[in-house]
Amino acid sequence: MAGYRTLLELIAERQLGILGEVKTREVFREAGLSLDTSRKLPGDEPGLDHLRVLTEKLFDKYGPVPIMGCKIPVKHLAKSEGLELPKLLR
């Protein structure tokens, strides 16, 4: 079963193609998350609040393009796993 970790890692993967490595890592850091060298989230299982904070940071810093770039795949995965999404990803 996929969880919020999987959703966040999917967002990281998409943002690497949109924003690039430096900006993606920076916005994850600002949201209180970190990506390891293999671009995975280490540590405890993140939750809905982590996803909300990250999407708000992405939108505030870079506008709607990063959100649009990951919205559809994140929405599909969340629906298939029964996971709630924050407002910006609905």
Gaussian input, Z-matrix of N, CA and C with variables (Angstrom, degrees):
# hf/3-21g

backbone

0 1
 N
 C     1     B1
 C     2     B2     1     A1
 N     3     B3     2     A2     1     D1
 C     4     B4     3     A3     2     D2
 C     5     B5     4     A4     3     D3
 N     6     B6     5     A5     4     D4
 C     7     B7     6     A6     5     D5
 C     8     B8     7     A7     6     D6
 N     9     B9     8     A8     7     D7
 C    10    B10     9     A9     8     D8
 C    11    B11    10    A10     9     D9
 N    12    B12    11    A11    10    D10
 C    13    B13    12    A12    11    D11
 C    14    B14    13    A13    12    D12
 N    15    B15    14    A14    13    D13
 C    16    B16    15    A15    14    D14
 C    17    B17    16    A16    15    D15
 N    18    B18    17    A17    16    D16
 C    19    B19    18    A18    17    D17
 C    20    B20    19    A19    18    D18
 N    21    B21    20    A20    19    D19
 C    22    B22    21    A21    20    D20
 C    23    B23    22    A22    21    D21
 N    24    B24    23    A23    22    D22
 C    25    B25    24    A24    23    D23
 C    26    B26    25    A25    24    D24
 N    27    B27    26    A26    25    D25
 C    28    B28    27    A27    26    D26
 C    29    B29    28    A28    27    D27
 N    30    B30    29    A29    28    D28
 C    31    B31    30    A30    29    D29
 C    32    B32    31    A31    30    D30
 N    33    B33    32    A32    31    D31
 C    34    B34    33    A33    32    D32
 C    35    B35    34    A34    33    D33
 N    36    B36    35    A35    34    D34
 C    37    B37    36    A36    35    D35
 C    38    B38    37    A37    36    D36
 N    39    B39    38    A38    37    D37
 C    40    B40    39    A39    38    D38
 C    41    B41    40    A40    39    D39
 N    42    B42    41    A41    40    D40
 C    43    B43    42    A42    41    D41
 C    44    B44    43    A43    42    D42
 N    45    B45    44    A44    43    D43
 C    46    B46    45    A45    44    D44
 C    47    B47    46    A46    45    D45
 N    48    B48    47    A47    46    D46
 C    49    B49    48    A48    47    D47
 C    50    B50    49    A49    48    D48
 N    51    B51    50    A50    49    D49
 C    52    B52    51    A51    50    D50
 C    53    B53    52    A52    51    D51
 N    54    B54    53    A53    52    D52
 C    55    B55    54    A54    53    D53
 C    56    B56    55    A55    54    D54
 N    57    B57    56    A56    55    D55
 C    58    B58    57    A57    56    D56
 C    59    B59    58    A58    57    D57
 N    60    B60    59    A59    58    D58
 C    61    B61    60    A60    59    D59
 C    62    B62    61    A61    60    D60
 N    63    B63    62    A62    61    D61
 C    64    B64    63    A63    62    D62
 C    65    B65    64    A64    63    D63
 N    66    B66    65    A65    64    D64
 C    67    B67    66    A66    65    D65
 C    68    B68    67    A67    66    D66
 N    69    B69    68    A68    67    D67
 C    70    B70    69    A69    68    D68
 C    71    B71    70    A70    69    D69
 N    72    B72    71    A71    70    D70
 C    73    B73    72    A72    71    D71
 C    74    B74    73    A73    72    D72
 N    75    B75    74    A74    73    D73
 C    76    B76    75    A75    74    D74
 C    77    B77    76    A76    75    D75
 N    78    B78    77    A77    76    D76
 C    79    B79    78    A78    77    D77
 C    80    B80    79    A79    78    D78
 N    81    B81    80    A80    79    D79
 C    82    B82    81    A81    80    D80
 C    83    B83    82    A82    81    D81
 N    84    B84    83    A83    82    D82
 C    85    B85    84    A84    83    D83
 C    86    B86    85    A85    84    D84
 N    87    B87    86    A86    85    D85
 C    88    B88    87    A87    86    D86
 C    89    B89    88    A88    87    D87
 N    90    B90    89    A89    88    D88
 C    91    B91    90    A90    89    D89
 C    92    B92    91    A91    90    D90
 N    93    B93    92    A92    91    D91
 C    94    B94    93    A93    92    D92
 C    95    B95    94    A94    93    D93
 N    96    B96    95    A95    94    D94
 C    97    B97    96    A96    95    D95
 C    98    B98    97    A97    96    D96
 N    99    B99    98    A98    97    D97
 C   100   B100    99    A99    98    D98
 C   101   B101   100   A100    99    D99
 N   102   B102   101   A101   100   D100
 C   103   B103   102   A102   101   D101
 C   104   B104   103   A103   102   D102
 N   105   B105   104   A104   103   D103
 C   106   B106   105   A105   104   D104
 C   107   B107   106   A106   105   D105
 N   108   B108   107   A107   106   D106
 C   109   B109   108   A108   107   D107
 C   110   B110   109   A109   108   D108
 N   111   B111   110   A110   109   D109
 C   112   B112   111   A111   110   D110
 C   113   B113   112   A112   111   D111
 N   114   B114   113   A113   112   D112
 C   115   B115   114   A114   113   D113
 C   116   B116   115   A115   114   D114
 N   117   B117   116   A116   115   D115
 C   118   B118   117   A117   116   D116
 C   119   B119   118   A118   117   D117
 N   120   B120   119   A119   118   D118
 C   121   B121   120   A120   119   D119
 C   122   B122   121   A121   120   D120
 N   123   B123   122   A122   121   D121
 C   124   B124   123   A123   122   D122
 C   125   B125   124   A124   123   D123
 N   126   B126   125   A125   124   D124
 C   127   B127   126   A126   125   D125
 C   128   B128   127   A127   126   D126
 N   129   B129   128   A128   127   D127
 C   130   B130   129   A129   128   D128
 C   131   B131   130   A130   129   D129
 N   132   B132   131   A131   130   D130
 C   133   B133   132   A132   131   D131
 C   134   B134   133   A133   132   D132
 N   135   B135   134   A134   133   D133
 C   136   B136   135   A135   134   D134
 C   137   B137   136   A136   135   D135
 N   138   B138   137   A137   136   D136
 C   139   B139   138   A138   137   D137
 C   140   B140   139   A139   138   D138
 N   141   B141   140   A140   139   D139
 C   142   B142   141   A141   140   D140
 C   143   B143   142   A142   141   D141
 N   144   B144   143   A143   142   D142
 C   145   B145   144   A144   143   D143
 C   146   B146   145   A145   144   D144
 N   147   B147   146   A146   145   D145
 C   148   B148   147   A147   146   D146
 C   149   B149   148   A148   147   D147
 N   150   B150   149   A149   148   D148
 C   151   B151   150   A150   149   D149
 C   152   B152   151   A151   150   D150
 N   153   B153   152   A152   151   D151
 C   154   B154   153   A153   152   D152
 C   155   B155   154   A154   153   D153
 N   156   B156   155   A155   154   D154
 C   157   B157   156   A156   155   D155
 C   158   B158   157   A157   156   D156
 N   159   B159   158   A158   157   D157
 C   160   B160   159   A159   158   D158
 C   161   B161   160   A160   159   D159
 N   162   B162   161   A161   160   D160
 C   163   B163   162   A162   161   D161
 C   164   B164   163   A163   162   D162
 N   165   B165   164   A164   163   D163
 C   166   B166   165   A165   164   D164
 C   167   B167   166   A166   165   D165
 N   168   B168   167   A167   166   D166
 C   169   B169   168   A168   167   D167
 C   170   B170   169   A169   168   D168
 N   171   B171   170   A170   169   D169
 C   172   B172   171   A171   170   D170
 C   173   B173   172   A172   171   D171
 N   174   B174   173   A173   172   D172
 C   175   B175   174   A174   173   D173
 C   176   B176   175   A175   174   D174
 N   177   B177   176   A176   175   D175
 C   178   B178   177   A177   176   D176
 C   179   B179   178   A178   177   D177
 N   180   B180   179   A179   178   D178
 C   181   B181   180   A180   179   D179
 C   182   B182   181   A181   180   D180
 N   183   B183   182   A182   181   D181
 C   184   B184   183   A183   182   D182
 C   185   B185   184   A184   183   D183
 N   186   B186   185   A185   184   D184
 C   187   B187   186   A186   185   D185
 C   188   B188   187   A187   186   D186
 N   189   B189   188   A188   187   D187
 C   190   B190   189   A189   188   D188
 C   191   B191   190   A190   189   D189
 N   192   B192   191   A191   190   D190
 C   193   B193   192   A192   191   D191
 C   194   B194   193   A193   192   D192
 N   195   B195   194   A194   193   D193
 C   196   B196   195   A195   194   D194
 C   197   B197   196   A196   195   D195
 N   198   B198   197   A197   196   D196
 C   199   B199   198   A198   197   D197
 C   200   B200   199   A199   198   D198
 N   201   B201   200   A200   199   D199
 C   202   B202   201   A201   200   D200
 C   203   B203   202   A202   201   D201
 N   204   B204   203   A203   202   D202
 C   205   B205   204   A204   203   D203
 C   206   B206   205   A205   204   D204
 N   207   B207   206   A206   205   D205
 C   208   B208   207   A207   206   D206
 C   209   B209   208   A208   207   D207
 N   210   B210   209   A209   208   D208
 C   211   B211   210   A210   209   D209
 C   212   B212   211   A211   210   D210
 N   213   B213   212   A212   211   D211
 C   214   B214   213   A213   212   D212
 C   215   B215   214   A214   213   D213
 N   216   B216   215   A215   214   D214
 C   217   B217   216   A216   215   D215
 C   218   B218   217   A217   216   D216
 N   219   B219   218   A218   217   D217
 C   220   B220   219   A219   218   D218
 C   221   B221   220   A220   219   D219
 N   222   B222   221   A221   220   D220
 C   223   B223   222   A222   221   D221
 C   224   B224   223   A223   222   D222
 N   225   B225   224   A224   223   D223
 C   226   B226   225   A225   224   D224
 C   227   B227   226   A226   225   D225
 N   228   B228   227   A227   226   D226
 C   229   B229   228   A228   227   D227
 C   230   B230   229   A229   228   D228
 N   231   B231   230   A230   229   D229
 C   232   B232   231   A231   230   D230
 C   233   B233   232   A232   231   D231
 N   234   B234   233   A233   232   D232
 C   235   B235   234   A234   233   D233
 C   236   B236   235   A235   234   D234
 N   237   B237   236   A236   235   D235
 C   238   B238   237   A237   236   D236
 C   239   B239   238   A238   237   D237
 N   240   B240   239   A239   238   D238
 C   241   B241   240   A240   239   D239
 C   242   B242   241   A241   240   D240
 N   243   B243   242   A242   241   D241
 C   244   B244   243   A243   242   D242
 C   245   B245   244   A244   243   D243
 N   246   B246   245   A245   244   D244
 C   247   B247   246   A246   245   D245
 C   248   B248   247   A247   246   D246
 N   249   B249   248   A248   247   D247
 C   250   B250   249   A249   248   D248
 C   251   B251   250   A250   249   D249
 N   252   B252   251   A251   250   D250
 C   253   B253   252   A252   251   D251
 C   254   B254   253   A253   252   D252
 N   255   B255   254   A254   253   D253
 C   256   B256   255   A255   254   D254
 C   257   B257   256   A256   255   D255
 N   258   B258   257   A257   256   D256
 C   259   B259   258   A258   257   D257
 C   260   B260   259   A259   258   D258
 N   261   B261   260   A260   259   D259
 C   262   B262   261   A261   260   D260
 C   263   B263   262   A262   261   D261
 N   264   B264   263   A263   262   D262
 C   265   B265   264   A264   263   D263
 C   266   B266   265   A265   264   D264
 N   267   B267   266   A266   265   D265
 C   268   B268   267   A267   266   D266
 C   269   B269   268   A268   267   D267

   B1=1.4588
   B2=1.5252
   B3=1.2932
   B4=1.4609
   B5=1.5230
   B6=1.3035
   B7=1.4545
   B8=1.5170
   B9=1.3105
   B10=1.4542
   B11=1.5264
   B12=1.3122
   B13=1.4694
   B14=1.5392
   B15=1.3089
   B16=1.4626
   B17=1.5295
   B18=1.3390
   B19=1.4642
   B20=1.5282
   B21=1.3276
   B22=1.4640
   B23=1.5238
   B24=1.3134
   B25=1.4677
   B26=1.5326
   B27=1.3266
   B28=1.4575
   B29=1.5269
   B30=1.3230
   B31=1.4613
   B32=1.5258
   B33=1.3248
   B34=1.4664
   B35=1.5194
   B36=1.3131
   B37=1.4694
   B38=1.5290
   B39=1.3201
   B40=1.4713
   B41=1.5323
   B42=1.3323
   B43=1.4632
   B44=1.5246
   B45=1.3050
   B46=1.4636
   B47=1.5256
   B48=1.3262
   B49=1.4491
   B50=1.5187
   B51=1.3178
   B52=1.4674
   B53=1.5311
   B54=1.3256
   B55=1.4697
   B56=1.5182
   B57=1.3175
   B58=1.4547
   B59=1.5145
   B60=1.3102
   B61=1.4723
   B62=1.5333
   B63=1.3157
   B64=1.4684
   B65=1.5226
   B66=1.3177
   B67=1.4626
   B68=1.5270
   B69=1.3135
   B70=1.4668
   B71=1.5198
   B72=1.3168
   B73=1.4697
   B74=1.5289
   B75=1.3167
   B76=1.4594
   B77=1.5250
   B78=1.3321
   B79=1.4575
   B80=1.5344
   B81=1.3132
   B82=1.4666
   B83=1.5358
   B84=1.3142
   B85=1.4730
   B86=1.5257
   B87=1.3342
   B88=1.4649
   B89=1.5243
   B90=1.3123
   B91=1.4694
   B92=1.5305
   B93=1.3469
   B94=1.4597
   B95=1.5135
   B96=1.3310
   B97=1.4601
   B98=1.5207
   B99=1.3092
   B100=1.4621
   B101=1.5146
   B102=1.3094
   B103=1.4583
   B104=1.5137
   B105=1.3262
   B106=1.4629
   B107=1.5246
   B108=1.3029
   B109=1.4663
   B110=1.5283
   B111=1.3284
   B112=1.4695
   B113=1.5285
   B114=1.3395
   B115=1.4716
   B116=1.5239
   B117=1.3132
   B118=1.4649
   B119=1.5225
   B120=1.3367
   B121=1.4569
   B122=1.5262
   B123=1.3249
   B124=1.4559
   B125=1.5340
   B126=1.3073
   B127=1.4554
   B128=1.5139
   B129=1.3362
   B130=1.4641
   B131=1.5266
   B132=1.3143
   B133=1.4638
   B134=1.5289
   B135=1.3344
   B136=1.4654
   B137=1.5257
   B138=1.3212
   B139=1.4533
   B140=1.5169
   B141=1.3051
   B142=1.4580
   B143=1.5218
   B144=1.3244
   B145=1.4650
   B146=1.5297
   B147=1.3298
   B148=1.4699
   B149=1.5301
   B150=1.3172
   B151=1.4610
   B152=1.5259
   B153=1.3125
   B154=1.4628
   B155=1.5230
   B156=1.3368
   B157=1.4612
   B158=1.5344
   B159=1.3294
   B160=1.4612
   B161=1.5269
   B162=1.3237
   B163=1.4639
   B164=1.5288
   B165=1.3147
   B166=1.4621
   B167=1.5303
   B168=1.3324
   B169=1.4759
   B170=1.5252
   B171=1.3281
   B172=1.4600
   B173=1.5303
   B174=1.3161
   B175=1.4588
   B176=1.5230
   B177=1.3254
   B178=1.4669
   B179=1.5265
   B180=1.3254
   B181=1.4715
   B182=1.5218
   B183=1.3289
   B184=1.4592
   B185=1.5263
   B186=1.3165
   B187=1.4599
   B188=1.5282
   B189=1.3305
   B190=1.4568
   B191=1.5354
   B192=1.3205
   B193=1.4678
   B194=1.5337
   B195=1.3429
   B196=1.4708
   B197=1.5386
   B198=1.3248
   B199=1.4697
   B200=1.5252
   B201=1.3268
   B202=1.4644
   B203=1.5297
   B204=1.3252
   B205=1.4597
   B206=1.5135
   B207=1.3252
   B208=1.4639
   B209=1.5269
   B210=1.3122
   B211=1.4601
   B212=1.5287
   B213=1.3156
   B214=1.4702
   B215=1.5298
   B216=1.3459
   B217=1.4703
   B218=1.5323
   B219=1.3340
   B220=1.4688
   B221=1.5176
   B222=1.3161
   B223=1.4712
   B224=1.5329
   B225=1.3240
   B226=1.4712
   B227=1.5249
   B228=1.3346
   B229=1.4571
   B230=1.5237
   B231=1.3313
   B232=1.4693
   B233=1.5239
   B234=1.3079
   B235=1.4709
   B236=1.5274
   B237=1.3309
   B238=1.4676
   B239=1.5259
   B240=1.3260
   B241=1.4633
   B242=1.5291
   B243=1.3243
   B244=1.4589
   B245=1.5190
   B246=1.3311
   B247=1.4593
   B248=1.5264
   B249=1.3187
   B250=1.4523
   B251=1.5336
   B252=1.3284
   B253=1.4501
   B254=1.5314
   B255=1.3335
   B256=1.4678
   B257=1.5250
   B258=1.3059
   B259=1.4614
   B260=1.5250
   B261=1.3275
   B262=1.4660
   B263=1.5244
   B264=1.3097
   B265=1.4718
   B266=1.5251
   B267=1.3094
   B268=1.4779
   B269=1.4983
   A1=109.76
   A2=115.29
   A3=120.88
   A4=109.08
   A5=115.55
   A6=121.14
   A7=109.58
   A8=115.00
   A9=119.46
   A10=111.62
   A11=117.59
   A12=120.31
   A13=109.73
   A14=116.46
   A15=121.28
   A16=110.91
   A17=116.98
   A18=120.49
   A19=110.67
   A20=116.75
   A21=120.77
   A22=111.70
   A23=117.20
   A24=120.19
   A25=111.14
   A26=117.06
   A27=121.07
   A28=109.95
   A29=116.76
   A30=120.92
   A31=110.02
   A32=117.40
   A33=120.93
   A34=110.27
   A35=116.63
   A36=121.44
   A37=110.76
   A38=116.68
   A39=120.90
   A40=111.03
   A41=116.30
   A42=119.76
   A43=112.22
   A44=117.64
   A45=119.90
   A46=110.36
   A47=117.42
   A48=121.55
   A49=113.13
   A50=117.11
   A51=121.53
   A52=110.96
   A53=115.92
   A54=121.16
   A55=113.89
   A56=116.85
   A57=120.62
   A58=111.69
   A59=115.13
   A60=123.19
   A61=113.04
   A62=117.17
   A63=121.24
   A64=111.27
   A65=117.69
   A66=120.96
   A67=111.62
   A68=116.95
   A69=119.93
   A70=110.37
   A71=117.25
   A72=120.21
   A73=111.07
   A74=116.92
   A75=121.56
   A76=111.71
   A77=117.16
   A78=120.08
   A79=110.99
   A80=118.09
   A81=120.32
   A82=109.81
   A83=116.43
   A84=120.85
   A85=110.71
   A86=116.39
   A87=120.86
   A88=111.87
   A89=116.94
   A90=121.42
   A91=111.61
   A92=116.93
   A93=120.58
   A94=113.78
   A95=116.91
   A96=122.34
   A97=108.87
   A98=116.19
   A99=119.00
   A100=109.16
   A101=114.68
   A102=121.44
   A103=107.94
   A104=117.32
   A105=119.55
   A106=109.77
   A107=117.19
   A108=120.93
   A109=112.68
   A110=117.16
   A111=119.75
   A112=111.77
   A113=115.35
   A114=123.25
   A115=113.03
   A116=115.58
   A117=122.55
   A118=108.34
   A119=116.37
   A120=121.64
   A121=109.76
   A122=117.79
   A123=119.63
   A124=110.55
   A125=116.57
   A126=120.75
   A127=114.55
   A128=114.06
   A129=122.15
   A130=111.75
   A131=114.46
   A132=121.03
   A133=109.86
   A134=117.01
   A135=119.76
   A136=110.12
   A137=115.37
   A138=119.84
   A139=113.00
   A140=115.01
   A141=122.56
   A142=111.39
   A143=117.39
   A144=120.24
   A145=111.35
   A146=117.63
   A147=120.78
   A148=110.32
   A149=116.13
   A150=121.48
   A151=110.51
   A152=116.86
   A153=121.50
   A154=111.20
   A155=116.53
   A156=120.73
   A157=110.81
   A158=116.58
   A159=119.97
   A160=111.17
   A161=117.89
   A162=119.17
   A163=111.36
   A164=117.69
   A165=120.39
   A166=110.76
   A167=117.07
   A168=121.02
   A169=110.08
   A170=117.51
   A171=120.96
   A172=110.82
   A173=116.18
   A174=120.69
   A175=111.41
   A176=116.97
   A177=120.99
   A178=112.11
   A179=116.92
   A180=120.70
   A181=113.82
   A182=116.85
   A183=120.08
   A184=114.89
   A185=117.95
   A186=120.84
   A187=113.15
   A188=116.65
   A189=120.69
   A190=115.11
   A191=118.75
   A192=120.32
   A193=112.79
   A194=120.44
   A195=118.70
   A196=112.99
   A197=116.22
   A198=119.84
   A199=109.37
   A200=116.59
   A201=120.28
   A202=111.43
   A203=116.37
   A204=120.79
   A205=114.92
   A206=116.93
   A207=118.71
   A208=112.92
   A209=117.94
   A210=121.87
   A211=113.71
   A212=117.56
   A213=120.06
   A214=112.28
   A215=119.65
   A216=117.16
   A217=113.24
   A218=116.88
   A219=119.90
   A220=110.26
   A221=116.07
   A222=120.88
   A223=111.14
   A224=116.89
   A225=120.82
   A226=111.45
   A227=116.71
   A228=120.19
   A229=110.87
   A230=116.90
   A231=120.07
   A232=110.77
   A233=117.16
   A234=120.46
   A235=110.72
   A236=116.28
   A237=119.00
   A238=112.34
   A239=116.49
   A240=120.64
   A241=113.12
   A242=117.20
   A243=121.11
   A244=113.09
   A245=116.91
   A246=121.67
   A247=110.82
   A248=115.87
   A249=122.14
   A250=109.36
   A251=115.93
   A252=121.10
   A253=110.59
   A254=116.30
   A255=118.97
   A256=110.05
   A257=116.44
   A258=123.40
   A259=113.80
   A260=118.47
   A261=121.26
   A262=113.88
   A263=117.73
   A264=120.47
   A265=113.18
   A266=118.00
   A267=120.18
   A268=112.36
   D1=130.37
   D2=176.84
   D3=-78.23
   D4=148.67
   D5=176.94
   D6=-127.85
   D7=-164.69
   D8=-179.27
   D9=-64.68
   D10=-28.75
   D11=175.61
   D12=-57.67
   D13=-46.32
   D14=-179.74
   D15=-62.59
   D16=-41.85
   D17=177.86
   D18=-62.39
   D19=-45.53
   D20=-179.24
   D21=-65.49
   D22=-38.09
   D23=177.83
   D24=-69.23
   D25=-32.99
   D26=174.26
   D27=-65.00
   D28=-42.63
   D29=177.01
   D30=-62.05
   D31=-43.18
   D32=178.72
   D33=-58.81
   D34=-45.78
   D35=-179.69
   D36=-59.77
   D37=-44.70
   D38=-179.92
   D39=-67.12
   D40=-41.28
   D41=-177.63
   D42=-69.08
   D43=-29.00
   D44=176.44
   D45=-60.01
   D46=-34.92
   D47=177.70
   D48=-79.68
   D49=-24.01
   D50=-177.62
   D51=-93.45
   D52=-52.15
   D53=-174.38
   D54=-98.62
   D55=-22.83
   D56=-174.46
   D57=92.78
   D58=169.28
   D59=-174.49
   D60=-60.90
   D61=-51.13
   D62=-173.70
   D63=-63.51
   D64=-50.24
   D65=-177.87
   D66=-67.34
   D67=-36.55
   D68=178.62
   D69=-64.05
   D70=-49.44
   D71=178.83
   D72=-61.74
   D73=-38.53
   D74=-179.79
   D75=-62.76
   D76=-47.46
   D77=-178.30
   D78=-69.03
   D79=-34.00
   D80=174.98
   D81=-64.35
   D82=-43.74
   D83=178.10
   D84=-59.86
   D85=-45.42
   D86=179.66
   D87=-62.86
   D88=-26.26
   D89=178.51
   D90=-87.82
   D91=3.71
   D92=178.80
   D93=83.82
   D94=17.55
   D95=-179.58
   D96=-119.74
   D97=156.61
   D98=175.88
   D99=-133.92
   D100=152.83
   D101=176.45
   D102=-113.28
   D103=132.98
   D104=178.27
   D105=-79.37
   D106=-174.76
   D107=-175.83
   D108=-64.59
   D109=-23.46
   D110=176.87
   D111=-94.86
   D112=12.57
   D113=177.33
   D114=65.24
   D115=34.18
   D116=176.00
   D117=-111.36
   D118=159.21
   D119=178.18
   D120=-90.23
   D121=114.08
   D122=177.28
   D123=-80.81
   D124=166.95
   D125=172.61
   D126=90.79
   D127=-160.01
   D128=-176.46
   D129=-64.85
   D130=159.44
   D131=178.75
   D132=-65.43
   D133=121.10
   D134=176.71
   D135=-73.62
   D136=165.47
   D137=-178.35
   D138=-127.16
   D139=-169.78
   D140=-178.94
   D141=-57.06
   D142=-39.91
   D143=-178.86
   D144=-62.50
   D145=-38.40
   D146=176.62
   D147=-61.52
   D148=-42.37
   D149=179.45
   D150=-64.86
   D151=-42.07
   D152=178.65
   D153=-61.65
   D154=-48.99
   D155=-179.21
   D156=-60.97
   D157=-44.33
   D158=-179.75
   D159=-61.65
   D160=-46.76
   D161=-178.19
   D162=-65.86
   D163=-35.65
   D164=176.84
   D165=-65.59
   D166=-42.45
   D167=177.74
   D168=-62.59
   D169=-45.38
   D170=178.52
   D171=-57.87
   D172=-47.25
   D173=-178.42
   D174=-66.00
   D175=-44.63
   D176=-178.72
   D177=-63.17
   D178=-39.37
   D179=-176.77
   D180=-83.44
   D181=-38.16
   D182=-169.34
   D183=-125.61
   D184=3.16
   D185=176.88
   D186=80.10
   D187=-161.58
   D188=-172.40
   D189=-77.96
   D190=-19.14
   D191=-174.30
   D192=-59.13
   D193=-48.52
   D194=178.90
   D195=-61.79
   D196=-34.22
   D197=178.83
   D198=-68.04
   D199=-46.43
   D200=179.38
   D201=-62.80
   D202=-31.44
   D203=-178.18
   D204=-70.32
   D205=-15.80
   D206=-179.81
   D207=-125.78
   D208=-6.18
   D209=-172.15
   D210=-59.17
   D211=-49.37
   D212=-174.94
   D213=-64.97
   D214=-51.32
   D215=179.77
   D216=-64.77
   D217=-35.41
   D218=178.39
   D219=-66.80
   D220=-42.27
   D221=179.91
   D222=-62.37
   D223=-43.55
   D224=179.01
   D225=-63.20
   D226=-45.80
   D227=-179.57
   D228=-65.20
   D229=-43.86
   D230=179.47
   D231=-61.61
   D232=-41.72
   D233=179.87
   D234=-63.65
   D235=-44.11
   D236=-178.44
   D237=-66.60
   D238=-24.88
   D239=-178.99
   D240=-102.06
   D241=-1.78
   D242=179.35
   D243=70.12
   D244=33.88
   D245=-179.35
   D246=-99.06
   D247=139.46
   D248=177.48
   D249=-75.87
   D250=147.84
   D251=178.57
   D252=-118.67
   D253=150.58
   D254=174.46
   D255=-72.41
   D256=163.34
   D257=-174.16
   D258=-50.21
   D259=-44.79
   D260=-176.79
   D261=-63.59
   D262=-20.27
   D263=-178.98
   D264=-104.18
   D265=-0.02
   D266=-179.42
   D267=-78.22

